[in-house]
Amino acid sequence: MSSTTQSSTITKAGFGKTPDGQAVEIYTLHNAKGAEARILTYGGIVQKLTMPDKTGKFADVVLGYDTLQSYIDKTPYFGALIGRYGNRIGGAKFTLEGQTYSLATNNGPNSLHGGLKGFDKVVWGAKASLSARGPQLALAYLSRDGEEGFPGNLEVAAIYTLTDDNELKLEFTAKTDKATVVNLTHHSYFNLAGQGNGDILGHVVYINADKTTPVDSGLITTGEFADVTGSPFDFRKPTAIGARIGNPDKVLQYGPGYDHNWVINKPLGQFGLQARVEEPTSGRVLEVWSDEPGLQFYAGNFLDGSNIGKGGVPYQIHTGFCMEPQHYPDSPNKPNFPSVVLQPGQTYHNQIVYKFSTK
């Protein structure tokens, strides 16, 4: 699609079937500027996202696979919609209104990203439309009471819009019939030089945060808040991702890079800028906006070449990064963190905007 495209479009095609025979579709959204997003009904996965560089050349800036089977067989949540609870819940259990709920353990003794079959592994209902801001895909899923151990029938809606301002806008809402916990987010692995085009260590990151939520050896938050000043977590001054990876500072002792939550500097529930990432060679810039209180920044530490991505490219360590706006990890077990409890009659809402530009 050339940059001379004058109208937005949305089309769909088949993308295979799940092991239990459910048909999966892929929707292709084109905006008026020629950008493209391809989204699967399986897991709400953003399979492809093309954005222009400073010369107008388009490249796919997200990691992923060419086939559905690859997503089913082995994926570190490439491009996925994450729920019912994004990030880790320590000990795979929590207590709500006097009742303890046990969850599936899929990350050592903990529950990660919704359990064994989270929202990233289910087939969503889909409805496409052309909105005033660009092509739009609305996904819907009913998570039944007790699914993966979580209470309440949870009705979830996710609207993806590829705006004519080169934004990928995500709007999540959810309603429940029983008190539950909810924390939805998005898990694209970005490489602003283009997927498969080297590592992301030279990408320059700004994060609008004075504090992080430290973790223990099991990567579970301790409940404390740590000032980023003088640490490898201080991205208030734009800094290359690779500048401090490998630093002997003990705060990075639990992994070969970043996989941590930042406490964003803004009032709870207010929509604002969380982070900005620049790739010097292509000139692509990504801004992350959300109304969520936290941002999980992950530097692709656990990629090891065994994931053979689009075009047959093996994804090595640090070849993609994630910026996941969300509530703080293990919030159901941390009463001093902002609440993730959703009650009947309330509506959960989370808006994430990935805005692309060049410089």
N, C-alpha and C positions, 0 to 999 in steps of 0.2 A: 504494500500500500504506500503510495507516494505522499509526500507532505502537501500535495496540492488537493488532497481530498476535501470536498466541500460539505459533505453531509455525513452524519453518523449512521452506522448500521449495526445490526445484531443478527447473527445467524446461528444455527445449531446443527450438529452432526452427531452420529453415534460414536462412542468411544469404548465399546466393548461391554462386557457383562461381569458382574461380581461372581464369586464362586457359587453363590446361592441363586444365580440366574437373574439378578436385577440388572436391567439395562441402564447404562451410564451414558450421559450426553455431555458434549462439550459445546459451550457457547462462545462465540467469537464476537467481541465488542470492538468496533472501530469508532474512534471519535473524529471530529471534523478536522483535526490536525494530523491525522494519519497514525496516531498511536493505536496499539492493539492490546487487548487483554483476552486471554482464553481461560475460561473457568469451567471446571468440572462439577457435575452434580454429585459426584463422589467426593465427600469431604469438603465441599466448597473450595476445592483446590484451585489456586491461580497457577495454571500450568505454563502460561507464557505471558510476558508483559514487555512490549517493545516501546522504547522511548528514544527520542533523538539526542545526539550529542551536539557539541557546539557548532559542528559543520552541517547539522541537519541529517546526519546518517543515523538510521535506526538500528538498535540492537536489542536483543532479548536480555533483560536485566534481572531475571529470576532463575534460580536453579530448579530443576525438575526432571521429569522423565517423558519419554516419547510414547509410552504405553501404560494402560491401566494396570496391567499385571505387575509392572515394576513398582508402582505405588503400593499395590497390595502386598508384594513380596518383601520389600525392604525400603522403608522410607523414614528419614529423621524428621517427619512432619513437613516435607517440602510444600510450601505454598498453602498450607491447610488452615481451615477454620477450626479453632481449638475450643473445646468445651466438654463436659459441662463445667469443668474447672481447669482453667489454664494454669500451668506451672505445677509446683509440687504441694501435696498435702502430706505433712509429716506423719509417719506411722500408718498411713492409709486409713485414718479415721478422724472423726470429729464429733463433737457433741453439740446438739442443737435442741433447745427447749427441753432439756433433761433427757433426751434420747441420744445414745451413741450409735453412729452409723459407720459400718466397716466397708471400705472400698477395696477394689482390686489393687494388688501390689504389682507395679510394672516398672519400678525404678528403685531397685534394692528393696528396702522395707516400706517405701513410700508409694504414693499414687501420683502419677504424672499425666498432665494433659487429658484428664477425663477418664483414665483407666485403660483397660485392654482394648475396648472398642469405643473410643471417644467419638466426638462429632466429626473428627477427621476421617473416620472409617465407615460412615453411613451414607446412604444415598438420600439426597435432599430433593424435595419437590421444587420445581422451577417455573418461573414465569418471566418472560422477557418483555421489555417495553422500551420505547424511545422517550426519554424525559427531556425537559427543556434544557437540562445541563449536559445531556449526553446519553448514550446507551446504558441501559440499566437491567440488572438481573436480580430478581427477588427469589431467595431460597427459603424453604420452610421445612421444619422438622419437629415432630412430636417425640420428645424423650420421655418414655414411660416411667411411672413411679417405680423406683427400685432399680432402674437401669444403671449398671456399674456401681450399684450400692447407694445411689443418691435418692433422696426422698422427693416426692411430688411429680405429677405429670407436668412437664415443662414444655410449653409451646414456644418455639424459637423461630425468629425471622431474621434473615440477613440480606441486606440490600447492597449490591455492588454497583457503583456507578463509575464509568470511565468518563470523566468530565472533559469538556472542550478546553479546559485549562491544564490538561495533562495531569490530573489528579486521579488516583484510584481511591474512591471514597467508599468506606464500609460503614454501614449502620446496623447495629445489632439490637434487637429487642427480645424480651422474653417475659412470659407470664406463667405463674404456677398455681396449682390448687392446694398446695401444702407448703409450709415453710421449708425452704431449701437454701443451698448456697450456689451462686452463679459467678463465673468469671470467664468471659469469652474474649478471645483475642485472635490475632492473625499471625501466621508463621512463615511468611515468605523469606527465603534466603536471597538477599540481594547481592549483586555484583554490578556496580555501575559502569564498569569497563565492558560489561557483557558477560553472560554466563559462559563458563568454560574458558575464559580469557584471563587466566592467572589468578593470583590471590588478591585479597582485599586489604592487605596490611598497609598499603599506601593510601587508602581512603582516609580522609581527614574528618574527624567526628567532633561535633559540639553536642553536649547534653545539658539541658537546662535543669541542673540538679546540684544542690549543695550536699546532699546526703545519699547514702545507700543503706540497704538493709542487710547487714552481714549474715553470713551463713556458716554452719558447722561443717564437719567433714562429710556429712550426708547431703550437703547442699540445701539444708533446711534453715530458714531464717531463725535467728536467735531471739527475735523480738526487739532487738536494739536498733538504734540508728547511728550510723557512723559518718562523721564529717569527711568529705572527700579531700579536703585541703592537704597537700603534700603527699597524696597517695596516687597509685596508678589509676584511680577511679575519677580523678578530676579532669573532666572534659569541658569545663566552663571556658577554657581557652581551647580553640580548635586544635586537635592533636591527632596525628596518624595512629590508626588502630595498632600498628605494629611497634610503635615507639617504646612501649613499656611491657609488651608481652615477653615473658621470660625473665622479667625483673625478679630478683630473689626476694623482694618484699613478701612477707608472709601472707598478705591478703590475697595473693593469687596462688596460694599453695595447693588449693583443691582442684586445679585444672590448668591446662596449658593455654590459658587465655580467658577472655571475658565470658561469663555466663551468670550475670548478676542483675539485681533489680535496683534501679535508681528512683529516688523519691523526688518527683518533679516539683519544681518551684511554682506552684499556683494553688489557689484555693480549691478545696475538694469539689469535684463536679464541674469545674470551669473548663471550657474548651480553650486549648492554647498550644503553643509550640513546645514539643518535647525534645526534639533532636533535629540536627541538620548534618548531612553527610555529603562530602564533595569528593569527586574522583578527578584528580588534577589533569590527567591526560585527555580524557574524553570531554571534560568540562561539565559532566552531568552532576546535578545537585538533587538530593532527596531531602525534603523536609517531612518530619513526622509530627502530625497534630492529633490531639485526642482530648477527651474529657476525663480520661482515666488518671488515677493518682500516681501510678508507677509505670516504669518502662524497663522491660527486660531486654538487655542488649547482649546478644550472643554472637561470638566471633567464629562460629563454625569449627570449634576446637575438636569435635569428635568425628569430623569427616576424615576418612583415612584412605580414600581411593577405591573403596569397595562398592561405592554407589556409582554405577555407570549411568551418567546423565544424558541429557539431550544431545543428539549427534554423536553418541558413543564416547563422550568425554568422561573420564573418571574424576570425580570430585575429591580433591585432596584437602588436607587440613587448611582452614582459613581461606577457602575459595568462595565463601558466601557469608554474609552477616544477617542477623535478624534484629529487628526493632519491633518489640511486641508490647504495645500499650496495654496495661492490665492493672488489676489490683495486686497488692503485694503477695508474694508467695506465702503459703500456709496461713493465710488470714483467718480461716475458720478456727484455728487453734491459737490465734494471737489476739486477745481482746483489745489490746492497745492499738491495733491496726484498724483502718477504716473498714466498716462492716461489708461483708459480701452476702449477707442474708437477704433473701427475697421472700416476701410474704404474699399470700393470696390478696388480690386486689391491687397490688403494686405492679409497676412495669419496670423491668430492668432495661437500661439503655446504655449503650457504649458506641461512640462514634470515633472512627479512626480515618485519618486522611493521609495518604502518601502522595505528596505533591512534588512533581518533577519539574526541573528547569535546567538552564545551563548558564555558565559564566565563563 
